[in-house]
Amino acid sequence: MLISKVGFGTADLAEDAEEAIYTALTHGYKLIDTARAYGSEMAVGKALKKVCSDGSHKREDYIIQTKVTPGVVGYQAVLDDFEQSLSNLGTDYVDVYFIHWPVNRGSEKSYHAENVEIWRAFEYLYESGKVKRLGVCNFLERHLIDILSNCKVKPTVHQLEIHPGYQQIGLVEFSQKLGMDIEAWSPMGRGELKSKTYMDMADRYGCNIGQLAIRWSLQKGYTPLSRSKTKEHIINNRILNFNISEEDMSKIDELNTNTNYLDIWSYKRQQMY
Ligand SMILES: NC(=O)c1ccc[n+]([C@@H]2O[C@H](COP(=O)([O-])OP(=O)(O)OC[C@H]3O[C@@H](n4cnc5c(N)ncnc54)[C@H](OP(=O)(O)O)[C@@H]3O)[C@@H](O)[C@H]2O)c1
């Protein structure tokens, strides 16, 4: 199964979630990214039900992916958390199921054994057909090796913060060598990519700064997960009738500052352990 190209992210959409997701589903997006932690699974379920209700779309037309709640550990607890996701989403399978972060609060000393146990539950879900592909988010090389040295079913998708300002080149290459597809979260740098070079380039291509970042991500071979509650952005973020030249791709590559844009504890724990 191929991952469809521009995905729709559903974090931080709050009360606008259902309408925004419905707009995405009816304007060509095939991949919807949610997570237990976002509180948007029910909105995805409602929008999906609505779009499938007249028979013009089917569940199988879409790739629905979600993530186990950070901090839920233990085989049975993960299976229970997954069942709650299925119930929220109103579906009997999930296309891609992820571990959200490698190290969670309170797991600093025990995350290695906990991730291996979580993965055992993931493998059961995969083998029982309730999940089509297994993935991880935000795993550094050492966290990936932990899973790979202890698994029967390998992770095949890696979801990472990737945009021109934070490219994680080494980790991307390492993951790709393991055969993983790369999904880019915050592909537009949360709308904060505003250097003069970058904004001038967007003007030259006749697009906005979000579209330029999404196009860059696609040309790198990633699956960008863009998020928006603005109808015009939702519709236009996947209409990208231009190609970035090799020269301009290189200029965008140079904007890498090697710093993540989201200052959260999950990143600090990821780096420390
Ligand atoms: N696995 C993980 O740990 C993880 C972490 C974070 C995010 N994610 C996933 O990745 C998705 C996207 O990441 P994100 O939400 O952090 O960031 P993002 O998609 O890079 O940025 C969203 C922001 O960009 C704005 N925007 C949308 N289209 C735009 C455009 N064409 N031009 C300028 N600004 C635009 C949006 O405002 P408007 O609403 O006004 O359009 C919103 O404020 C999330 O929703 C989630 O599904 C995963």
Ligand as a Chemical Component Dictionary entry (heavy atoms), coordinates in Angstrom:
data_LIG
# 
_chem_comp.id                   LIG 
_chem_comp.type                 NON-POLYMER 
_chem_comp.pdbx_formal_charge   0 
_chem_comp.three_letter_code    LIG 
# 
loop_
_chem_comp_atom.comp_id 
_chem_comp_atom.atom_id 
_chem_comp_atom.alt_atom_id 
_chem_comp_atom.type_symbol 
_chem_comp_atom.charge 
_chem_comp_atom.model_Cartn_x 
_chem_comp_atom.model_Cartn_y 
_chem_comp_atom.model_Cartn_z 
_chem_comp_atom.pdbx_ordinal 
LIG N1  N1  N 0  3.948  12.922 15.399 1  
LIG C1  C1  C 0  4.100  14.047 16.049 2  
LIG O1  O1  O 0  4.757  14.101 17.098 3  
LIG C2  C2  C 0  3.468  15.295 15.517 4  
LIG C3  C3  C 0  3.731  16.531 16.151 5  
LIG C4  C4  C 0  3.122  17.667 15.629 6  
LIG C5  C5  C 0  2.290  17.564 14.525 7  
LIG N2  N2  N 1  2.018  16.339 13.953 8  
LIG C6  C6  C 0  1.073  16.205 12.816 9  
LIG O2  O2  O 0  1.450  17.094 11.786 10 
LIG C7  C7  C 0  0.356  17.957 11.479 11 
LIG C8  C8  C 0  0.837  19.301 10.972 12 
LIG O3  O3  O 0  1.756  19.906 11.861 13 
LIG P1  P1  P 0  1.450  21.297 12.575 14 
LIG O4  O4  O 0  -0.002 21.368 12.795 15 
LIG O5  O5  O -1 2.348  21.418 13.744 16 
LIG O6  O6  O 0  2.031  22.371 11.576 17 
LIG P2  P2  P 0  1.833  22.885 10.042 18 
LIG O7  O7  O 0  0.858  22.047 9.296  19 
LIG O8  O8  O 0  3.211  23.053 9.511  20 
LIG O9  O9  O 0  1.265  24.338 10.289 21 
LIG C9  C9  C 0  -0.057 24.620 10.635 22 
LIG C10 C10 C 0  -0.174 26.149 10.680 23 
LIG O10 O10 O 0  0.122  26.680 9.375  24 
LIG C11 C11 C 0  -0.931 27.528 8.952  25 
LIG N3  N3  N 0  -1.114 27.354 7.504  26 
LIG C12 C12 C 0  -1.823 26.398 6.870  27 
LIG N4  N4  N 0  -1.731 26.535 5.531  28 
LIG C13 C13 C 0  -0.944 27.624 5.323  29 
LIG C14 C14 C 0  -0.504 28.274 4.160  30 
LIG N5  N5  N 0  -0.820 27.824 2.941  31 
LIG N6  N6  N 0  0.297  29.355 4.292  32 
LIG C15 C15 C 0  0.639  29.807 5.514  33 
LIG N7  N7  N 0  0.234  29.236 6.678  34 
LIG C16 C16 C 0  -0.551 28.139 6.576  35 
LIG C17 C17 C 0  -2.151 27.086 9.726  36 
LIG O11 O11 O 0  -3.034 28.189 9.898  37 
LIG P3  P3  P 0  -4.560 28.122 9.315  38 
LIG O12 O12 O 0  -5.288 27.135 10.192 39 
LIG O13 O13 O 0  -5.064 29.508 9.457  40 
LIG O14 O14 O 0  -4.480 27.697 7.891  41 
LIG C18 C18 C 0  -1.548 26.635 11.052 42 
LIG O15 O15 O 0  -1.396 27.744 11.925 43 
LIG C19 C19 C 0  -0.423 18.021 12.799 44 
LIG O16 O16 O 0  -1.726 18.511 12.630 45 
LIG C20 C20 C 0  -0.346 16.576 13.215 46 
LIG O17 O17 O 0  -1.286 15.783 12.494 47 
LIG C21 C21 C 0  2.623  15.213 14.434 48 
# 
loop_
_chem_comp_bond.comp_id 
_chem_comp_bond.atom_id_1 
_chem_comp_bond.atom_id_2 
_chem_comp_bond.value_order 
_chem_comp_bond.pdbx_ordinal 
LIG N1  C1  SING 1  
LIG C1  O1  DOUB 2  
LIG C1  C2  SING 3  
LIG C2  C3  SING 4  
LIG C2  C21 DOUB 5  
LIG C3  C4  DOUB 6  
LIG C4  C5  SING 7  
LIG C5  N2  DOUB 8  
LIG N2  C6  SING 9  
LIG N2  C21 SING 10 
LIG C6  O2  SING 11 
LIG C6  C20 SING 12 
LIG O2  C7  SING 13 
LIG C7  C8  SING 14 
LIG C7  C19 SING 15 
LIG C8  O3  SING 16 
LIG O3  P1  SING 17 
LIG P1  O4  DOUB 18 
LIG P1  O5  SING 19 
LIG P1  O6  SING 20 
LIG O6  P2  SING 21 
LIG P2  O7  DOUB 22 
LIG P2  O8  SING 23 
LIG P2  O9  SING 24 
LIG O9  C9  SING 25 
LIG C9  C10 SING 26 
LIG C10 O10 SING 27 
LIG C10 C18 SING 28 
LIG O10 C11 SING 29 
LIG C11 N3  SING 30 
LIG C11 C17 SING 31 
LIG N3  C12 SING 32 
LIG N3  C16 SING 33 
LIG C12 N4  DOUB 34 
LIG N4  C13 SING 35 
LIG C13 C14 SING 36 
LIG C13 C16 DOUB 37 
LIG C14 N5  SING 38 
LIG C14 N6  DOUB 39 
LIG N6  C15 SING 40 
LIG C15 N7  DOUB 41 
LIG N7  C16 SING 42 
LIG C17 O11 SING 43 
LIG C17 C18 SING 44 
LIG O11 P3  SING 45 
LIG P3  O12 DOUB 46 
LIG P3  O13 SING 47 
LIG P3  O14 SING 48 
LIG C18 O15 SING 49 
LIG C19 O16 SING 50 
LIG C19 C20 SING 51 
LIG C20 O17 SING 52 
# 
